[in-house]
Amino acid sequence: SVVKIIDKNLNNTEDWKMFEQAFNNADKDFLKKIKSEHSSLTPNDLKLCAYLRLNLSSKEIAPLLNISHRSVEVKRYRLRKKMNLPHKASLTHYILEI
């Protein structure tokens, strides 16, 4: 599964660059699009966006980022705020639509 493949810890920058390149090849420059629409996003925000684009749940994302499920929820909340999404809008739906 995708989770097992990327679970080999993408914490170091080189691994993230390889993941980003493979992800972009598979998803027609999604990260470029989201960076252009939301220029204030950090590399960690982009990593979360990539996992959400793969339609992973917070529980699936937590071990990939080496953080708790609750911390993923907080990251999602902060990402929604950075993107100025309305309270009722789904972050995952928004990211899947880009």
Secondary structure, 3 states (H helix, E strand, C coil): CHHHHHCCCCCCHHHHHHHHHHHHHHCCCHHHHHHHHCCCCCHHHHHHHHHHHCCCCHHHHHHHHCCCHHHHHHHHHHHHHHCCCCCCCCHHHHHHHC
